[in-house]
Amino acid sequence: MSQAPENVRTVFEETKRAQWDNKVQYLLSCIGFVIGFGNMWRFPYLCQVYGGGAFLIPYLIALVFEGIPIFYLEIAIGQTLRKGSIGAWNQISPYLGGLGVASLTLAFLVSLYYTMILAWVFWFFINSFQQPLPWSFCPQNPAQPECNKTTTTNYYWYRHTLNISTDITESGPLLWWMVTCLAASWTIVYLCTIRGIESVGKAIYLTSTFPCVILSLFVIYGLCLPGATEGLIYFFTPKANSNAWLAAATQIFFSLSLAFGGHIAFASYNPPRNIKLLVSALNLTEGSITVGNYTASFDALNKLFPQTIAIVRLKKCNIQQYLDQTASGIGLAFIVFTEVVTKMPGSHAWSCLFFFMLFSLGLSSLFGLVQSIMTSLIEFRIVSKHLSKEATSGIICLSAFSLGLCFTLRSGSYWVQAFDTFAGSVPLLIIGFFEVIGVTYVHGLTRKKERLPGHFFLTAPCLPCSRVGAKSHCNLLYWAGLL
């Protein structure tokens, strides 16, 4: 039997590299990194825009032919080579080193605006302890007529929190409360990643499990509310839209956190072989007027209280029109969900739990992004020789905080939207495409065990590209997910 090459023996004989304390830590880290903000506010909005049925079909196709193969590919690369994204792709082939640099750059850019979203969550969390909730009423100030023209949650979000400008060209000053929340968020991220996976592994027990529990409670509560059936029917009603395929293919990368280098970094620390308006106006009891008896009740009340009915501003409710005008994207969490919380019994407790859950989700996502950057940097000798892990993590967080100050301007939300649109969409597809091309053509699926251990390509039934012997088939699977 031929002896393994020196570079492969070096990988397996490495004993000084940090490792997860147990398999649960690694599993929870992947779960937390995968759930993240993208699945919380991006996925529901896309389902609403493109119609749940029409969107879920391309989404599931992309999951099978695009998401799962690349997910396993990244884990296999990290676990086998035990390096960050730059080192791993360089070891596969020097021509692929740019993939690692692209993943690192993308992870840094996404971490900039993800932490700003985390700062917004932190702001809402600390204000959840006020009595009453500050977004449940209009301020008693006649100089602020805007609140009377919209909902209280809209006003609190756009005017009180963001103090938003009319467009992106009007930057305005830094908002001190947003700067403070951003600094606090990056400080927490730094404290949790100060020792790499040694500190992340401890924090992940809370940040990954707590959101799952709270999300389950919200789902159960939502399904028990009146109108839940109608909402689900609308949610899953298909809408013809050709852009649903591109949106689904892009969302897969957010849903599984692919192409950021985080899975490669996390897996590299594994051992190589371990894998009500009328009711309030007339003082009626809640639930006395329903959808079924509305017409009869309205006619009867109109005869008994014609003057009261005349001054009540009734609106004709159309669920499609209402949901189409609902806030999307980032606003979904900070406008719609906050309004829902105000209607729930014990709104303060639910608000605290909800925003603490969002904060935990954001931390879990940032753990993966920061760890991806940190793992790649400390593998450079010039960095590991002169800087400790604490200093490296501090430089990453401090530089990201400095650049992220542009999001604390009055035009900051526009910049967040621009980063999410251009930095977190097409680049993910491009990196994922070249990852498949790199393994298929540059390294070669049919090459013998010259550079990598054999189980790298031959032990994963869930990876279609690992079993086929043809490069063209592998490319077909990827493009099927895209087109």
C-alpha positions in Angstrom: 0.0 0.0 0.0 1.4 3.4 -1.0 2.1 5.9 1.7 0.0 9.0 2.0 1.6 12.2 0.8 3.4 14.4 3.3 0.7 17.2 3.2 -2.0 14.7 4.0 -0.1 13.1 6.9 0.5 16.6 8.3 -3.2 17.3 8.3 -4.0 14.0 10.2 -1.1 14.3 12.6 -2.0 17.8 13.7 -2.7 17.6 17.4 -2.4 21.2 18.6 -5.5 22.5 16.7 -8.4 23.2 19.0 -11.4 20.9 18.9 -15.0 21.0 20.0 -15.6 19.6 23.5 -18.2 17.3 22.2 -20.4 16.6 19.1 -23.3 18.5 20.6 -21.4 21.7 20.5 -20.6 21.3 16.8 -24.2 20.3 16.0 -25.6 23.3 17.9 -23.1 25.6 16.2 -24.3 24.5 12.8 -27.9 24.8 13.8 -27.5 28.3 15.1 -25.5 29.4 12.1 -28.1 27.9 9.7 -31.2 29.4 11.4 -30.0 33.0 11.7 -31.7 36.2 10.6 -32.2 35.0 7.0 -34.7 32.3 7.9 -36.5 34.5 10.4 -37.4 37.5 8.3 -36.2 36.8 4.7 -37.8 33.4 4.1 -41.4 34.4 5.2 -41.3 37.5 3.1 -40.2 35.6 0.0 -43.0 33.1 0.5 -45.5 35.9 0.8 -44.3 37.7 -2.3 -44.0 34.7 -4.6 -46.8 32.7 -3.1 -46.0 29.8 -0.7 -46.9 27.0 -3.1 -45.1 28.6 -6.1 -42.0 29.4 -4.0 -41.7 26.2 -2.1 -41.5 24.0 -5.2 -38.3 25.7 -6.6 -37.1 26.0 -3.0 -37.3 22.3 -2.4 -35.7 21.5 -5.8 -32.9 23.9 -5.0 -32.5 22.4 -1.6 -32.0 18.9 -3.0 -29.8 19.7 -6.1 -28.0 22.7 -4.8 -28.2 23.2 -1.0 -27.5 19.8 0.4 -24.6 18.9 -2.0 -22.8 22.2 -1.3 -23.5 21.9 2.4 -21.9 18.5 2.6 -19.1 19.6 0.3 -18.1 22.5 2.7 -18.3 20.3 5.8 -16.3 17.5 4.1 -13.6 20.0 3.0 -13.3 21.6 6.4 -13.3 18.3 8.4 -10.9 16.6 6.1 -8.3 19.3 5.6 -8.8 21.0 9.0 -8.3 24.4 7.7 -10.3 27.6 7.2 -11.7 28.5 3.8 -8.6 30.1 2.4 -6.2 27.3 3.5 -8.6 24.5 2.5 -9.2 25.7 -1.0 -5.5 26.5 -1.4 -4.6 22.9 -0.4 -7.1 21.5 -2.9 -5.6 23.6 -5.6 -3.6 26.9 -5.6 -6.0 28.0 -8.4 -8.9 27.9 -5.9 -7.4 30.2 -3.2 -9.5 33.0 -4.5 -12.6 31.1 -3.4 -11.5 31.3 0.2 -10.7 35.0 -0.1 -14.2 35.6 -1.7 -15.9 33.7 1.2 -13.9 35.7 3.8 -14.8 39.0 2.1 -18.4 38.1 1.8 -18.6 36.9 5.5 -17.1 40.2 6.6 -19.5 42.3 4.5 -22.5 40.4 5.7 -21.3 40.6 9.3 -21.3 44.4 9.0 -25.0 44.8 8.4 -26.0 41.7 10.4 -24.6 43.3 13.5 -26.6 46.5 12.7 -29.7 44.4 12.6 -28.5 42.9 15.9 -28.2 46.5 17.3 -31.8 47.2 16.3 -32.9 44.1 18.1 -30.9 45.2 21.2 -32.6 48.6 21.1 -36.1 47.0 21.0 -35.1 44.5 23.7 -34.1 47.1 26.2 -37.2 49.2 25.5 -39.4 46.2 26.0 -39.0 46.8 29.8 -40.9 50.1 29.6 -44.5 50.4 30.8 -46.4 50.6 28.5 -44.5 49.4 25.4 -43.3 52.5 23.7 -44.5 51.3 20.2 -48.0 50.7 21.5 -49.1 54.4 21.6 -48.4 57.8 20.0 -46.3 60.3 21.9 -48.4 63.1 23.5 -46.7 65.8 21.4 -48.8 67.9 19.0 -45.6 68.7 17.1 -45.5 65.1 15.9 -48.5 64.6 13.7 -46.9 61.8 11.7 -48.0 59.2 14.3 -51.7 59.9 13.6 -51.2 59.2 9.9 -49.9 55.7 10.4 -49.7 52.9 12.9 -47.8 53.3 16.2 -45.4 50.6 15.3 -44.6 52.2 12.0 -44.0 55.5 13.7 -41.7 54.0 16.4 -39.7 52.1 13.8 -39.2 54.8 11.2 -39.1 58.0 13.3 -38.2 57.1 16.8 -35.7 54.2 16.1 -34.2 55.0 12.7 -35.2 58.7 12.5 -35.0 57.9 8.8 -34.2 60.4 6.1 -36.1 60.8 2.9 -33.5 59.1 0.7 -30.0 57.6 0.9 -28.3 60.8 -0.2 -29.4 62.6 3.0 -27.1 60.9 5.5 -27.6 63.2 8.5 -25.7 62.8 11.8 -24.8 59.6 13.6 -27.6 58.5 15.9 -26.1 58.2 19.4 -28.5 55.5 20.5 -27.8 53.4 17.5 -24.0 53.9 17.9 -24.3 52.7 21.5 -26.4 49.6 20.6 -24.0 48.8 17.8 -21.0 49.1 20.2 -22.8 46.9 22.7 -23.6 44.3 20.1 -20.0 44.0 18.8 -18.7 43.9 22.4 -21.0 40.9 23.1 -19.8 39.2 19.9 -16.2 39.8 20.9 -16.6 38.4 24.3 -18.3 35.3 22.9 -15.6 34.7 20.2 -12.6 35.9 22.1 -11.1 32.4 22.3 -12.5 31.0 19.1 -14.5 27.8 19.4 -13.4 27.5 23.0 -15.7 30.4 24.0 -18.2 30.0 21.2 -18.8 26.4 22.2 -20.0 27.5 25.6 -22.3 30.3 24.4 -23.9 28.2 21.7 -25.8 26.1 24.2 -28.0 29.1 24.9 -28.0 31.0 21.6 -29.1 27.9 19.6 -31.6 26.2 21.9 -33.5 29.2 23.2 -34.7 30.4 19.8 -36.0 27.0 18.9 -38.1 26.9 22.1 -39.5 30.4 21.7 -40.2 29.9 18.0 -42.2 26.7 18.8 -44.3 28.6 21.3 -45.0 31.4 18.8 -46.1 28.8 16.2 -48.4 27.0 18.6 -49.9 30.3 19.7 -50.3 31.5 16.1 -52.1 28.3 15.0 -54.6 28.7 17.8 -55.6 32.2 16.9 -58.8 33.0 14.9 -58.2 33.3 11.2 -55.1 31.1 11.2 -56.6 28.8 8.6 -57.3 31.7 6.2 -53.8 33.0 6.7 -52.2 29.6 5.9 -54.4 29.2 2.8 -53.3 32.6 1.6 -49.7 31.9 2.5 -49.5 28.7 0.5 -51.6 29.9 -2.5 -49.3 29.8 -5.6 -48.6 33.0 -7.5 -47.2 32.9 -11.0 -43.8 34.6 -10.9 -40.7 33.6 -12.9 -38.4 35.3 -10.4 -39.4 32.8 -7.7 -36.7 30.4 -9.1 -33.9 32.9 -8.6 -35.2 34.0 -5.3 -35.4 30.3 -4.1 -31.9 29.5 -5.3 -30.5 32.5 -3.5 -32.5 31.8 -0.3 -31.0 28.3 -0.1 -27.7 29.9 0.6 -29.2 32.0 3.4 -31.2 29.0 4.8 -28.1 26.8 5.0 -25.5 29.6 5.4 -23.5 28.4 2.4 -20.6 30.1 0.7 -19.6 32.1 3.8 -16.9 29.8 4.9 -18.5 29.3 8.3 -19.2 25.6 7.8 -15.7 25.0 6.6 -14.4 26.7 9.7 -16.7 24.9 12.1 -16.0 21.5 10.6 -12.2 22.1 10.6 -12.3 21.8 14.4 -13.8 18.3 14.2 -11.6 15.2 14.2 -11.0 14.2 10.6 -13.2 11.1 10.8 -16.1 12.6 12.8 -19.0 13.9 10.8 -61.3 45.4 16.9 -62.9 48.9 16.2 -66.7 48.4 16.6 -66.3 46.4 19.8 -64.3 49.2 21.5 -66.7 51.9 20.3 -69.8 50.3 21.6 -68.3 48.6 24.6 -69.3 45.1 23.4 -67.7 42.0 24.8 -64.8 40.6 22.8 -65.9 38.0 20.3 -69.5 39.0 20.1 -69.1 40.1 16.5 -67.6 37.5 14.2 -67.1 37.1 10.5 -70.2 34.9 10.3 -72.6 37.3 12.0 -71.0 40.6 11.0 -73.6 41.7 8.4 -76.6 41.0 10.7 -74.8 42.6 13.7 -73.9 45.7 11.7 -77.5 46.2 10.4 -78.9 45.7 13.9 -76.4 48.1 15.5 -76.9 50.7 12.7 -80.6 50.8 13.6 -80.0 51.0 17.4 -76.9 53.4 17.4 -77.0 55.2 14.1 -75.0 58.2 15.4 -72.2 56.1 16.9 -72.0 53.9 13.8 -71.7 57.1 11.6 -68.6 58.3 13.4 -66.8 54.9 13.5 -64.3 54.7 10.6 -64.9 51.2 9.4 -62.5 49.8 6.8 -63.2 47.0 4.4 -60.7 44.3 5.1 -59.0 42.5 2.2 -56.4 40.0 3.4 -54.5 40.0 0.1 -54.3 43.8 0.0 -53.4 43.9 3.7 -50.6 41.4 3.4 -49.3 42.9 0.2 -48.9 46.3 2.0 -47.3 44.7 5.0 -43.7 45.6 5.8 -41.1 43.3 4.2 -37.6 42.1 4.9 -36.1 43.8 8.0 -39.4 45.6 8.7 -41.2 42.3 9.1 -39.6 41.8 12.5 -39.6 45.4 13.7 -43.1 46.5 12.5 -45.4 43.5 12.0 -44.1 41.3 14.9 -44.0 44.2 17.3 -47.6 45.0 16.5 -48.6 41.4 17.0 -46.8 41.4 20.4 -48.9 44.4 21.6 -52.1 42.4 21.0 -50.9 39.4 23.1 -51.7 38.9 26.8 -48.6 39.6 28.8 -47.1 41.7 26.0 -44.0 42.8 28.0 -43.0 39.2 28.7 -43.6 38.1 25.1 -41.7 41.2 23.7 -38.7 40.5 25.9 -38.7 36.8 24.9 -39.2 37.6 21.2 -36.3 40.1 21.0 -34.0 38.0 23.1 -34.8 35.2 20.8 -33.9 37.4 17.8 -30.7 38.5 19.5 -29.7 34.9 20.1 -30.3 34.1 16.4 -28.2 37.0 15.4 -25.4 36.0 17.7 -25.4 32.4 16.4 -25.1 33.7 12.8 -22.3 36.1 13.7 -20.4 33.3 15.5 -20.2 31.5 12.2 -19.2 34.6 10.2 -16.6 35.8 12.7 -15.2 32.3 13.1 -14.9 32.0 9.4 -12.8 35.2 9.2 -10.8 34.4 12.3 -10.0 30.8 11.4 -8.6 31.9 8.0 -6.6 34.8 9.4 -4.9 32.9 12.2 -3.7 30.3 9.7 -1.4 32.9 8.2 2.0 32.7 9.9 2.4 36.4 10.1 -0.9 36.7 12.1 -0.5 33.7 14.3 3.1 34.6 15.1 2.5 38.2 16.2 -1.2 38.2 17.3 -3.1 36.1 19.8 -6.6 34.9 19.3 -7.9 37.6 21.6 -6.1 40.3 19.6 -7.2 38.9 16.2 -10.9 38.7 17.3 -10.6 42.2 18.7 -9.2 43.6 15.4 -12.0 42.0 13.4 -14.7 43.3 15.7 -13.2 46.8 16.0 -12.7 47.2 12.3 -16.2 45.9 11.6 -17.7 48.3 14.1 -15.8 51.3 12.6 -17.1 50.5 9.1 -20.5 49.7 10.4 -21.0 53.2 11.7 -22.4 54.2 8.3 -25.5 52.1 9.3 -26.1 54.4 12.3 -26.7 57.4 10.1 -30.2 58.6 9.4 -29.8 56.9 6.0 -28.5 53.7 7.6 -31.5 51.5 6.8 -31.0 52.3 3.1 -27.4 51.1 3.3 -28.5 47.9 5.1 -31.0 47.2 2.4 -28.3 47.9 -0.3 -25.8 45.5 1.4 -28.5 42.8 1.8 -29.5 43.2 -1.9 -26.0 43.3 -3.5 -23.6 41.7 -1.0 -25.8 38.8 0.1 -27.5 37.5 -3.0 -25.7 37.0 -6.4 -22.2 36.6 -4.8 -23.4 33.6 -2.9 -24.5 31.9 -6.1 -21.2 32.7 -7.8 -19.1 31.3 -5.0 -21.3 28.2 -4.8 -21.0 27.7 -8.5 -17.2 27.9 -8.5 -17.0 25.6 -5.4 -18.7 22.9 -7.5 -16.6 23.8 -10.6 -13.4 23.7 -8.5 -14.1 20.2 -7.1 -15.4 18.9 -10.4 -12.9 20.2 -12.9 -9.9 21.6 -11.0 -9.5 18.8 -8.5 -11.4 16.2 -10.4 -14.0 13.8 -9.1 -12.3 10.7 -10.6 -8.8 11.5 -9.3 -7.3 8.9 -7.0 -6.3 9.5 -3.4 -3.3 11.7 -4.2 -4.3 14.9 -2.5 -7.2 14.1 -0.2 -8.3 11.0 1.8 -10.6 8.8 -0.1 -13.6 9.3 2.2 -13.7 13.0 1.1 -15.7 12.1 -2.0 -16.9 8.5 -1.4 -18.8 8.4 1.9 -21.7 10.7 1.4 -24.9 9.3 -0.1 -26.5 12.7 0.3 -24.1 14.4 -2.1 -25.2 13.6 -5.7 -21.9 14.9 -7.1 -19.9 12.5 -5.0 -21.4 9.4 -6.6 -21.6 10.3 -10.2 -18.5 9.8 -12.3 -19.3 12.5 -14.8 -18.5 16.2 -14.5 -21.3 17.2 -16.8 -23.8 15.5 -14.4 -22.5 17.5 -11.5 -22.9 20.8 -13.3 -26.4 19.8 -14.5 -27.5 19.2 -10.9 -26.3 22.7 -9.8 -27.9 24.5 -12.7 -31.1 22.6 -12.1 -31.3 24.3 -8.8 -30.7 27.7 -10.3 -32.9 27.5 -13.4 
